[in-house]
Every structure is written in structure tokens, then in C-alpha cells.
Amino acid sequence: METVWSFLASVPVWLYIILAIAAIIALRDILQKRHTIQHNFPLVGHFRYMIETIGPELRQYIVANNREELPFNRRQRSWIYASSKKENNYQGFGTDQNMQEAGYVLIKPSMLPYRVDSTHSHHVKNGNDPHHYTIPSAKVIGAYHRRKRPYRPRSVVNVSAMSYGSLSARAIESLNKGSFKFGNYHNTGEGGLSPYHKFGADVVFNMGTSYFGVRDHDGNFVMEKLVKLMQNNPTVRMIELKLSQGAKPGKGGVLPASKITAEIAEIRGVPIGKDVVSPPYHSAFSNVREMIDFIEAMAAETGLPVGIKSAVGKTEMWEELADLMVETGKGPDFITIDGGEGGTGAAPPSFADHVSLPLVFAFSTVYKIFQKHNLNDKITFIASGKLGLPAQAVMAFAMGADIINVAREAMLSIGCIQAQTCHTNRCPTGIATNNKWLESGIDPTLKSERFNNYMKTLAKEIIEITHAAGYEHPCQFGMADIDISMGDNNKTITLADNYGYLKTVVPFSDMKALLECDHLGGRDIPGEKVA
């Protein structure tokens, strides 16, 4: 017995403390009824939840291969990261993809590429890339409807709708400063025009069902507020009326009172201390004809081009819109089609996974409707939904998109690691959170330059693929220029055969004419103009 007491006396006090804590936890596990695993396996059961918590990180960094993650695999993210940091974004030893798998995109090169002469804005001098790869839109938005301030975007690649509130102030500032450097436009998202959208870039004012920034206290749209906002912010070049988005169409939302700071309340025009409900429908109109009247009223009062953004599902109202545009000669100046694979800060899986068509089906469906009504040359088509990589962008242009918008790719360029915690307000990179400590890790000066680098690289590779296909501008791509692998018997099918239409030819003379347009947006960039 004396030996036992001697042994117990030799045990350190801290070990007794650990054993006591373990005993308390084990007893608590046995008595609780909420978690079966912990009840049946006291103490040990906790490791199951610990491993489950870090499971996503283990899979992302250790388990998953380079091509299997979604929404963006490691190879895609690495290309964006390297491009944004001006690092080597090449790969060696050839492709590691199965080019025969179903759905694989195959871009057809020309035997003789497009010849870039010494006076061209994209001419490579002394082995160095040109200062800037600018690709202006081939269409002037608002020209057909004779808006007072028509707009030709300086870039066919732009920043999609992401609100201040969904993204942090420093993230929005980084994107706007980078957009100013590159010359693309920056979409505000439906959260209103914030001070962080005002660093010089062209801006598209996105307006959803809550009319943030242009509403009264009851949530009704106020035209006078819109007119005043546009007059006080000349960098706003277009208004986008959001009908729905690909990730959660027809789904309203609630902005909790806990998230409404004094700054957000002022920007959005909402009261502090009360939940703000965003309904799934607009109160300013209730049918397609009223929507057209609403669009025309905003365009007349502001002088700006006005368009719509929507996911795609049922086609009856799209048909009605096209019919009314032919009948009245009025309607949206641009249409943004958002694919079901598009991103969002938060959405129910049932909506994000199943409600609305993926971009290729959504875009082709709407494009064919307006083509049937001979309207495609009167509208600028904007596409969004995982298009921030060169091959995917080129395919969208070939299908008829005049412009593409990117969102998550832009986030990746400023440091997003695809943690997929946007809905928790705990984004580790400070991009999709309002947590001031996490946000403090973002340096807008550095991140804006990284976004600029990404956009330059994306535009550079788009134009290089364009030249390889024998064209000067991406608008010249057609449905016969891209094949899709069918995945069996080594067969491929053209976009034209697959989707059942030929792209409407976009009038284009040369890049010089676009760069010299009076309605060109963005800023003049040294070395960009054609000699």
C-alpha cells in the first residue's frame, strides 16, 4: 500500500488536473443525449468532430488532385494566383487533361494567325508585351435607343455585381482601384453605391428589389434619388436592373439588424436597428410591359443606358419581352445573363444547386429568342458565370456574348483561397467579411495591382487566342470556331450544331476605330492608342 501511495505522490499535479478534466468530459459525454457518437464513445468521439471541422482544408491542400475541386480547381486557382502576382503561369510537359472527355472545349486555330502590324495597339515590340492589352466592346451600349450618354466599355472583361457588405470595404476598394488601372467597369452589386466604389473606375449601378440607395423608408423606389445619385457620381456609366441572379433566382433575403452599421444604413437608405427584407419581386413594376416603361423612365431621367440582369428558366416572359421590344421600339440596352453556376455570398443549396439553367443553356436560350426577333444587333449581351479563364471566355464570345463579367475570379486575384465561408462572416482572407480584424490584412494598394495584373493577363491570353484563330477581336468568333467533345467514339460537335443557332455577326472594322470612339469608357492608358 505504501508503494501505491508513494507512486501517487510522485505523479505531477498537472497530470491529476488533466485526468480530472478528462473524467468530467467523459461523464458529460455519457450523460448528454444530443450527440450519439460522444455518448457511445466518451472522449474519443470528440476527435470525429475535430477531424470533420478541418476536413475541407485537408481535402483542399492534401487529398484533392489538381483538377477535381469545385467551383474552381487547384490548376485554375493557381493560374489566377500566378497571373495576379506576375509569376510564371505556364505549365510544362503538355496538357494534363483528357481532351476526349464529354464537354471538353476545343478552340480551332487558323493555319495562318492574324498578323499584328507595327502600328497596332497589341504589337509586341523588342520581345516585350505591349503596355496594355485593351479589348474594347464592339458595341456601343445605348446607341440604338439614343440614350443621352451611350457607353462603349473599354474592356470586354469586367467586374460582376458584388455588394459592399457582402465584400469588405477594403476588398471593394481594391477592385475599384484595380479596375481604374485596367480600364474595366465595376458593378456595385445591389447593396448600393458606396464610398469604396469611388476610386475612379467606371461603375455600373446595380439595383435590386430593395432599391438600396434610391428608396424611401418603406422600401419604395424614388426616381428623384436615383437622378441625384447619378448626377453626383459621373463615373456611373450604366444602370443594371437586377431581376434575379443565377445562384438564387426568385429568392429574397433579409439583412439582419446586427449587420446594419451607420455607414451601411446611410449607403443603402435603411434604418438602423431593424431587419431589412429584400423581397423576391420588384414593387416598381409587376409585368414585362411595366418593366419596359420603368427602364425607359430611368433612361430618360438619367440619360444612362439601362439594362437587366437575370437568371434563366422559363421562357414565356423572355418571349414577351422580345415581342414588346419589336412592338414599341423600347426596352433594355443590355441584358446580363447569369448562369446557375454563378457565385453568391450565401444561398440555400437547393437554390444554388438546382434552380436556374447553367450559363451555356441559359445564354443560348435567350440569345435565340432575341435573334428570332432580329434584336441581337440592338442589344449588348453580357454573360457571367465562371468565365474568368481564357478558354471559357472565348467560348462565351463565340456563343454571342459581347462582354463577360467575372466575380469569384476577381476575388481570387486579390487573395481569396476558396475557403467557402462567405456566409459565415469569417472569411479568413478578409474579403467576404465585415470583421475589421480579418479585413485589416488586405492592402488595397497591393491588391489593386494584383487584380490589375490578373485582368491584363486574362485579356492578353484572350487576344492571343483570338489572333491564333485568325481574328483581331473576340467579337469575330463564331459558333463554328469551337468544337465540344462528345466523349464517345472520338466525335466532336460544333457549338452551332449543339445549340442550334449561328451567332449574329457583330459589325467590326478594326481595333483602332474602337479606341478612337467618343463614347469609350475607362481612362486613356499611355502606349495604348494606335499610332
Secondary structure by P-SEA (a helix, b strand, c coil): caaaaaaaaaccaaaaaaaaaaaaaaaaaaaccccaaaaacaaaaaaaaaaaaaaaaaaacccccccccccccaaaaaaaaaaaacccccccccccccccccbbbbbbbcccccccccccccccccccccccccccccccccccccccbbbbbcccccccccccccccaaaaaaaaaaaaaabbbbbccccccccccccccbbbbbbcccccccccccccccaaaaaaaaaaccccccccccccccccccbbbbbccccccaaaaaaacccccbbbbbcccccccccaaaaaaaaaaaaaacccccbbbbbbcccaaaaaaaaaaaaccccccbbbbbccccccccccccccccccccaaaaaaaaaaaaaaacccccbbbbbbcccccaaaaaaaaaacccbbbbcaaaaaaacccccccccccccccccccccccccccccaaaaaaaaaaaaaaaaaaaaaaaaaaccccccccccccbbbbcccccccccccccccccccccccccaaaaaaccccccccccccccc
